[in-house]
């Protein structure tokens, strides 16, 4: 009989109730299955034994064979430490313990050959090893051991309670003995054959007790592939079910609104990328499944007009549409941009934000419910219970990563049937991450800029070049251009940031005196109406320079602004630098971005600055950002549960991820319900996972 892997960990020989409680609370290990999925962080070569005279002063982990010849206690500030003298035929070193002295002294024998293992220190002219792992040579030779020794994840609490790496290795050995190392296969023969994968049992054995480096790497590949395969299978299945079960409103025709706008009012020719994306959206809206599409496009690539034209398809079919943005500045900007086009087409459009007056709200609520209002733009205010539509056919969400899943689902419930959903983002999401986090959404990408836009030139300058930068600013202002100067904003040190901003403002005011120059300033301590007044002055060209904190990261559209100067650029993340740079380059003139820093820079800061200077491609920048920060950070905490992977790494294993997605797709294309006998084990594994592991709740 095979052991049930759902057996609680308490029942494994050598664990017991106390250890079980610690394993549960510290590492989340509840069952045999969880233990077998506790994969090592790294491995150490235990085939090599050092002589004491071969040791180097490099704090490396080594193993040495020798004998303990004596013990002594040494007083120190707090308590005592126990020191043992350890010899082999080439020299002497010390073993040191700061706790557990009594037990150690009683259990260790002098004169017997031991194998010691640990990190060495150089102290008072000789090598010492604090808290070594010790094993009698005779025991060491008997144990189930592999050339590469696994080092498992641990915590301070586990080490303090005596659950060392050696203890974890021992209970892992016990688990393999009890289960006889036999584990149910989870992938089909076809996949295993094509990819020449190890069996599940061999892979698990070799990841915990590798027989050779080559078998270890094959075992890791097999287990990473399997983990990513099931995540992709889940996402693609979810999308298929979504399309077959969740009926959306079908937009049967493209009518007058769309055609009139396209023929008579389009402000510029659409790029091929915009045309392609519109076709993809048109196909979704014409099917009877609810659209659930993510539209990615770099800053300034023309997502808004694609969103507007999608709304026109909704209006042509008698539906209402809404657009929700994360900030008031951004929603006002969308409203002003669309208002101009709506007036030409005689479409009713209104704006709803937190600061909309009560009397205006009543009008909005009434006209929404009786169907007179066709388009509503707004912030989170759209989610309030009072906001009810007559027939919402399309909801567009801008910069969606700023809205939680709960907030989005509120929009769904404004109707009998859920509206079609188009999610837009100017924060490019690396492909690998998009496949894992938004794998259940269909993805469209606008990957070219409108004609006539010149790429922004980006340079990195140190503080001591400031006078040259001022000279360059004056030349640009003389050509009639405008300039942003942005200072970082970090909540904890608001006083310091405010001081930086005001110091900067003063030195710019000295260099650019009135009446020759006009300067606007915008920061977080100002009232909303003062901010809007200053922004408006800048937008109308009444001021030459806008000195600001990062409040302008999303939003303001001033085509005449051609220079973005980012102060203390090393304090910004890559995606923020890229977003800020996107505030310029919106007109036909050559635009510039100048990154100012001091000379002391960390390696990560250097990488960020070099990437910005080298590339204007948001997707390439996002890939570098992902490598530097890791997936959890980029997604923001509310979505970080997503990538709680056990062995795979979304950044390093992107090739395996692509392969896993390819195989998951081909399995489901051939057999959407996994009913064929050859997919039996895939179906069983999938059901088991859904039953026992809460890994599927995170998907947006």
N, C-alpha and C positions, 0 to 999 in steps of 0.2 A: 504494500500500500504506500502511495506517495504521501509525503507530509503535506498538510494543508498550509499554504503560505500565508493564510489569513490568521494563523494561530498567534495569540498574543505573545509578545517577546518574553514575558515572565516565565513561560514554560521551557525556554531553552536552557539546557544544562549549563551551569556556570553564571547565569544571570541573576535570578532571584529578585524578590520584590524591590529592594532598595536600588539596585543597579537599574532595574526596569524603569523605576520612576525617573531616575536621572536621564536615561536614554530618551525617554518620552519628552521630558521637559526641555532638555538641552538640544537634542538633535531631531526631535519629531519622529522617533522610531517607536512604533506601536506594535508592529507585527513582524513575522519572519520576512515577509515581502519587503518591508521598509528597510530591514537590516541588509538584505541582499542588494538593495538599491543604494546603500551608503557607499558611494564610489570613492576611491582614494583621490586625494589632492595631487599626490606626486609619489615617486618611487625612489628607493635608494639601492644602489648596487651592494648587496650583502655577500658577494662572492669574494670580495677583496679584504684581506687582513693586513693591517699595518704593523710594522715594528715601531717601538717608541722612538728610535733614532731616525725614522722616516717622516715623522709628523712635521707639518708646516704650520706657520703662524697665520692660518687663514680662516679660523673659526669654522672649519668644515666638519661634517659628520663622518666619523670613522669607526671601524671596529678593530680591537686589539685583543690578542690572547696573552694572558699573563696570570700572576698570582698576587693576592693581597698578602703583604708581609706584616703590616701592623696598623693599628687605629690610634688616633689621638683626638682629644676635644680641644677646640680653640675658642677662647672667649671673644665675643665681639660686642658692639654697642648694645644690640638687643639679643639676649640669649647666647647660645653657643652654636658652632658648626662642627660637624664630625668630618675628620679628614682621614682617609686611608692611604697608605703607601702601596702603589701597584707596580710590579716589576715584570719585565721579560728579560731575555738574555742580552738586550742591547741597551737597557737604561731603566730609569725610574720616572713615574709621573704620580700625580695625586688625584684621588676621587673625593668629591666634596658633597656633603648633604647639609641642607639648612633646616630640614624638618624630618620627622620620623626617625631621629637618630637611634632611639632605644631599640626599636623593632629591627632596624638595619643591622645594628651591632650584633643582635642575637641571632639573626638569620644567616649572616654571611660567615663563611669559614675561611680562616687564614691557611695559606699553604696549598689550597686546591686550585686547579686550573679553571679560570673563568674566561668567558668571552664578554668584553664590555663594549657598549655602543653608545655614542652621543657626540655632542659638540665639544671641541677642545678650546680652552683658553690658555693664553700665555701669562703666567702670574708669578712674580718673584723669581724669575730665572728658571722656571720649569713649567711643563704643561700640566693643566688640571682639567678634569671633566666633571662638571656639576651634575648631580642626579643622573648618573649613567643608567642605561638598561643593563642588567647583569644576568648571565645565565651560565650554569655550570657547563663546561665544555662537553661533558658526556650527554647532558640533556640537549644541548644545542645540536649535536650531531644526529639525535633521534627525531627531531621535530619535522613536521610537514613544512618544508621551506622552499621558497622559490628564489631564483637568482636576484630578482628585483623585489625589494621589500616594500609593500604598500604602506603609505603614511595617510591615515584617515583624518577627516575633519575633526576638530576637537574644540573644547572651550576651556576657559580657566577653571570653571567649576568642576568639570570632569577630571582634569589633571589633579586638582586639589583633593578630590574624593578617591584618588587612586585608580581611576579608569584611564590608564595610559594607553598608548598606541599598542603596546604589547597585549594588554587585556582585550582590546577590540579585536586584534588579530586572532587571539585565542577563541573568542566567542564566534568569530567568522568561521574558523576551522571547525568548530563544533557544529555550526549550521550545515556546513558541507557534509560532515559525517552523518548527521541525522537525515538529511535529504538525499544522501548518496550522490549528491552533485547532479541530480536529474531534475531538469526544469522544462516545463511545457514549451514547445516551439510556438512562436508568435507571428512568424512571417511565412508567406507561401513558398513552396518549392521553387516556383518560377523566379521570384525575386531573389531568393538565396542563390539559385543557380546562376542567374545573369550577373549578379554582383560578386559571386564567389565568397559569400559570407560564411563565417563560422556558425555552427549551430548555437542556439541560445545557451545550452549547458556549457559548451566549450568557451563561449565568450565570457560567461559569468565567472567560470573558474579562472580563466587567464587574466581577467581584469583584477581579481583579488590576489591570485597566486601565479603571476606570469612565469611560464617556463622559459621564455626568451623575449628579448625586446621586440622581435618580429611578431610573435604571437600576441604580445600586449597590444601592439598597434592595430592588429587585425580585430582584436576583441573590442577595443575602444571604438573602432570604426563601426562595427556591427551594432553596438549598443547606442551610439549616437544616431545612427541611421534610423534605428527602430523608434527612438524617442521622438525624433522630428517627423517621422512618417506618420505616427499616430496623431500628432498635433495637426499636421496638414490634412489628414484624412477627416478629422473632426471638423476643421474649418470648411473644407470643400463640401462635405456632407451637409453642413449647416446651410451653406449657400444653396445647394440643390433643394433641400427641404423648404427653405425660405421661398425659392422660386415656385415650387410646386404647390405649397400650402397657403402662402400668404398672398391673397389676391390684391392687386393694387388697382387704382383707377386707370383705365386704358385711355390714352389720348389718341383717338382714331385718326385725326386729320391735322395737317399743318394748314392753318387758315390765314385770314386777312391780316391779323396783327403781325404775325411772323413775316409774312411775305412783304407787307408794306414796309416794315422796318428794314428788312434785308435789301429791298430795292431802293428805297428813298432816303433812309436816315442813318445807314451804317456809317459811323464816323471814320472808319478806315477799312482797308481790305483785310479780311480774316486771314490768318496764317494757315498753312496746311494742317498744323497741329490742332488749331481751333476747329477747323472743318471736320477733322477726324473725330474729335471729342464730341462735337455736336451730333455726328452720325451715330456714335455709340449711345448717347443719351436718347436720341430719337428712337433707336431700336428698343431700348429698355422701356420707354414710355408707351411704345406701341404694343408691347407684349402685355398679357394680362397679369403678369407677376409684378409685385411691388418693386420699384427701382430702389436699389441700395448701393449708390455709387460714390466712390471717393475721387474727387478731382484734385490732382496735384499740379501745381504750376509755380514756377519761381516768381518772386516779386516782380510785378510789372509785365507778366506774360499774357495778361488779358483774360483772367478767369471771370471777372465781373460780367463782361459782355456775354460770355458763354452762359453764365447763370441767368442773365436777363432774357436771353433768347430761349432758354429752356422754360422760363416763366411764360413767355409769349405763347409757347405751345400749350401750356396749361390754360391760359385765358381763351385761346382759340377753341378749346373744348369745353368752355363754360365753367372752369374751376377757378377757385381763388388760390393765391400763392403767398408764401411769406419768406422773408430772409432774416435769419437771426445772427447777430454778430456779438462778440464778447465784450466790447466796450462801447460807451456812448459815442466817443469820437469817431470810431469806425462805423457805427450804424448811421450816424449823421452824414458821414461822407458817402456811404452807399446810397442813402436817401437822396442827397443832392445830385449825385451822378445819375440815378435812375429817374428822378423827377423831370429832368430836362427831356429825356427820351419819352417818358409817359405823357408829358404835355403835348408832344408832337402827335402822339397816337391816341390822345383823348382817353387815357386810362386813369382810373382813380387810384391814388397811392397815398398812404399816410405813414407817419413815424410814431412809434410807441417806445418810450424809454422811461427810466425811473423818474425823470424830471418832467414828464408830460403832465400838464395841469388836469385837475379832476374833471373840469367841464369838457376839455378836449377828449379825455378818456371815454366819457359817456358817448360822445359822437362816434368814436372809433368802435366801441362795443356794439352800438346799435347797427351801424353800417356793415359791420362784419357779419352779424347774425342775419340781416335781411339780404345780404349778398350784394349790396351796392358798392362795397369797398372791394377792389380787385386784388391789390397788392398791399401787404403790411410789412414794413421794415422795422426791426427793433432789437432790443437787447433781451436779457433774461425776462424782462417784463412780459414778453409774449407767452411765457409759460404760466402766468397767473391763471387761476381757475376761472376768473371772470371773462377771460378772453376766449370767446367761442366763435368758430367759423361756421358759415352756412355749408360750404363744401370745399375744404382745403385739399387741393390736388397735388401740390408740390411744396415741400419745405426744403429750403436751402440753409445749410448751417456753415458759417464762415469760421475758419480757424478752430476746427472742431475739438482739438486736443484741450481747449480751455473749458469744454463742457463735459460734465460727467455723464455716465450712461443713464442715470436716473433722469437727468434733465432732458436728455434726448427722448426717452420713452414717454415723457409727458406730452411732447408734441404729437406723438403717435396717437395719443388717446383723445385728441381734439375732435375726432371724427368717428363715424361708424367703422369705415375702412381706414387703415393707416395710409397717410399720404405717401407719394413717392418722395424719396429722400436723396438729396445731393449734398455731399459734404465737401467743402472746399478748404484747401490749406495751402499757404505759401511757405510752410515750413517743410521742405522736401524731406520725405521719410525714406531712409535707405531701403533699397529693394528687399534686402534680407529681413528687415524689421517689418516692412509693409506686408511681406508674405506671412509673417508670424502673427502680427497683431491685427491686421486688417484683412487677413486671408479670406474672411467671409464676405467682404465687400468686393464689388467689381471695381477695378482701378483704372482711371483715365489719367493720362499725363500730357500736359501742354509743355513740350520740350523745345520750343523755339520762341524767340522774342519778336515782337512786331517789327515790320520793316522800318528801316531808318533809325533804329536805336543803335547807338554805338556802345560797345562794352565799356564798363567803367574802369578807368585806370586806378589801380590800388598801389600805394607805396607805404613803406614803414619808415618813420623818421624818429630819431631820438630827441629828447628834450633840448639838447644843445643846438639843434637845427631850427629852433623856434623862429628866429628872426627871418630866416629864408622862407619859412611857411607863411609868416605875416606878409612878406613881400608878394608871395604868390597870391594870397587872398586879395591884396589890393589890386593886383593885375586883373583878377577875375571880376571883381566888383566894377572896375573901370570898363569891362566889356558888358556891364549890365547884368551880371549874374548874381545869385544869392548863395549864402553859405550857412550850413549848420555846424555848430560846435557842440558836441555832446559829452557830458560827464557821466561817469558811472553812478549807479544808485544801489547801495547795499543797505537793506533795512537796518541792520544792527548798528551801523555807524552813521546814522543820519546826520549827526552834528558835523562829523568830519566831511561827509559828502557835501553838505550845504556850504561848509567853509571852502572846500575845493572849488565848488561852483562859483561862489561869490569872489574868491581870489581870481579865478579865471576871468570872470565877467569884468572885474576891475582892470586887469592887465589888458584885456581886449579894448575896454573903453578908453584906456590911455593911448593905445596904439591907433584906435579908430575913433577920433574925437568927433562930437557933434560940432557944427551942423553938417560937416562933410559926410558923415556916416550915421545911420540909424540902427540901433540894436534892440532886438526883442529878447526877453528872458522868460523861460517857462520852467517851473519846478513844482514838486509835489506839495509844497506848503502854501501854494497860491489857491485862491478861491476859483471854482470852476469857471465863473464868468470872466475873471481876469485872464485865465489861461486862454479861453476862447478868443478874447479880445486880441491878445498878443499873437495868437496863431493866425487870426484873421488878417491882422496888419501885415504879417509876413507873407501870407498867401496872396494878398493884394499887391505885394511888391513895395509896400511903404517902408519896410525895414530891410537892411542889407544882410544882417547877420542874426541868426536865431541861436542863442545860447540856451541849452536845455539839458535836463536829465533825460533818462530813457523814456519819458512819457511819449516821445514821438516815434517809438519803435514801430508801432503799427498805425497806419492811418494817413497822416497828412500827405496830400498830393500837391506838390508845388513844382510844376514842370520847369520853372525857371531856376530852381536851386540846382547848382551843378557841382558843389563841393561839400563833402561830408568829412569833418575832422572829428576823430574819436580820441578823446583824451584818456590816458591810462588804459589803453586798449587791452593791456594784458589782464585787466580785471573783468573782461567780458568773455562770455562763452562764444564758441564759433557761430552757433545759429543766430545769436543776438547780433554779432558783428555783421553777419550776412544780411539780416533783416534791416539793420541800420543803413548799411550801404545801399540797400534797395530804395531808400528815400530819395536818392538822386538818380540821374540817368533816365528821367522820365520825359525829357524833351529831346530835341534832335541834336543838342549841343554835346560836345565831349564833356563827360563828367569825371570827377576825381574823388577818391576816398583816401584820406591820409590817416594812418594809424600812428598815434604818438605814444611813446613809452619812455621809461627810464632805462638805464643800462642793465640793471639787475633783472634777469628774466629766467623763469624756470624752463625746463625742457619742454613741458607741455605748452607753455605760453609761446615759446619759439615756434613749435609745430603749428600752433593756431595762426600766428602771424604769417608764417611762410605760406600756409595753405591759402590764406586770404589774398596774399600778393600774387600767388601763382594762378588761382582759379576763380572764375565767376560762376562756375556751374554748381548750383545749389545741391545737386545730388552727390557730386563728388565731395563737397564740403560736409554734407550730412554723413557720408561714409567715414570721413576722418573723425568727425565728432563722435560717432558711434564707437570707434576704436578707442578714443581718448576717455569717453565718459561711461561707456557701458550702456546697455539697453534700458535698465530701470530708470536712469536719470533722464534719458531723452523722452521717455513716454510720460514722465511725471508720475508721482507716486500712485495716483488712483489706478493706473494701468500696469503698475510694475509687477503685480502678482503674476502677470502673464508669463514672464520669462523665468519662472522659478524652475529652470531646467536642472536635471540631476546630473547629466554627464556632458550633454552637448553645450556648445558655446556659440551663440548666434553670430558673433563677429568672426571667430576663427574658423567656424565650420560652415561657412556660407555655401561652399560647393556641395557639402553633404545635404544641406537644407534644400538646395535646388533639386538635387537628385531625389530626395524624399518627396518633394512636392510633385515631381514628374511621375514617380511611381504611384503615388496616392491618386493622382488624376487618372492615370491609365487604368488602375484597378476599378475606379468608379465609373469611368466611361464604358468599360466592358460590362460591369456588373454593379449597377447603382445600389441594389439592395443587398449586396454581398451574399447572394443566395447560392452561387455555384459551389460545388463540393470543395474545389481547390482554395476557396476563400473562407472556408469554415473556421480555420484557426484565427484569421484576421477578425472575423465577426465575433468570435468568442472573446478574444483579447479586448476588443473594443468595448464589448458589453461589460467585461470585468472592470475595465478602467472606469467606465462611466459609473459603475456601481460603487467601487471602493475609493476612488480617488477624486477629490474635489477639484480636479484641474480644469474643468470645463466652464467654470462659472464666470471666468474673467472676461470672456470674449465680448467685445463691445456690441 
